[in-house]
Amino acid sequence: MASVFNSMENVEENKNHSNVRELVLKPIEGKGTLNSKGLIDNRLFKGDNHLHAYQGEDGLWFMRQDQGHLPEVLKEKFTTFSKLLTFAKNYYDKRNVEIVEVKDKHEHAA
């Protein structure tokens, strides 16, 4: 499957995206998922848990999961969605996970 990052220009090209987006994760085929404390929450791949990017009222982007604790390193804030996406891609690439899709959601950051 082609990665969502084959054309990063398209991420910022459409300025009509919502301020909430779901990052859809998938393990890289043939490799085990890793993090510094063991395995990544498999619910993120099965649809039982979701990773979202939100744009706060201050204009900064941040990530949240529906369930469980977000790793500390992912609790950063970013000035643009593309910077958040690049950071998340690099984080998950090191753990044998890829971001395969970004879905617009129509809700507001809490």
N, C-alpha and C positions, 0 to 999 in steps of 0.2 A: 504494500500500500504506500502511496506517495505521502511524504510528510507534509504537514501543514506549513512547514517552513521553507518549502521549495520556492515560494515567492513571498518573502517578508514584506515587500512593498505593498501587497494587497491588504495587509493588516490595517495600515493607516490610510489606504486609498479611499475606503468608504467611510466618510466621517459621520454617517448616520447610524452607526452602531449604538446599541443601548449601553448604559453604564454598568450593566451586570452581564458577565459572560461566563459560560461554563467551559472549562478546559477538560476535554475528553482524553483520558489516558489509556494506554495499551502497553502491556509488556512487550519488549522486543523479542521476537520469535527465537526460540532456542537458547535464551539466556534467562537466568534466574534474576528476580528483582532484588535489589539490595538497598540498604541504608546503613547508617553507622551503628544502629542498634539491632539490626536483623532484617527482617522482611518488611516490605512496604505493605500497608493495609490493602489487601486484595479486594476489599469492597469497592475501592476506587475503579477497578476494572470490571466489576460485575454489575454495576449500576445501583448498588446498595448505599453508596457514598459518592459524593460529587465534590470536585474542586472548582471553586468559583473565583473570578476576579471581579472586584467591585471598584467603582470610582466613587470616592467619598465626596461630601459636600465641599471639602477643601481642594478638590480636583485631583488628589493623589489616588493612585491605584494600589490595591492590596488584595491578598488572597485569604479565603476561608474555605474550610471543609464543612459539609453538612453535619458530620459526626466525627468524634475523636479530636485529637489535638493536632494542630498544624505544626510541623517541625519548626523550631525557632528560626532557622535560617530563612524560611519562607514568610516570616512575619514582617518583612521589610515593606516600605512604601516606595512607589515609583511615580515619576512625573508623567510618564506616558504608558499606554497599554503595551506598546511594542517593547519597551524596556522590561516590563513585567514578564511578557511572554518569552523574551530572550533569556532572562534570568531563570524562569521556570524550566525552559527547554534544557539549559545547561545543567541545572540541578537534576532533572529526571534522566537526562542522557547518561550521567555518571552512575545511575542506579538501574540501567537497562530498561528504561521506560521511555516511551515517546508520547508526545502530545499529537494526537491524530486529527483532532477537530476542535474548533472554537465555535460555540453556539451562543448567539445572542439570547439573553433572557430579558423579559420585560417586568422587572421589579426594581426596587430601589435599595441601595445600601442602608443598613441599619446603623 
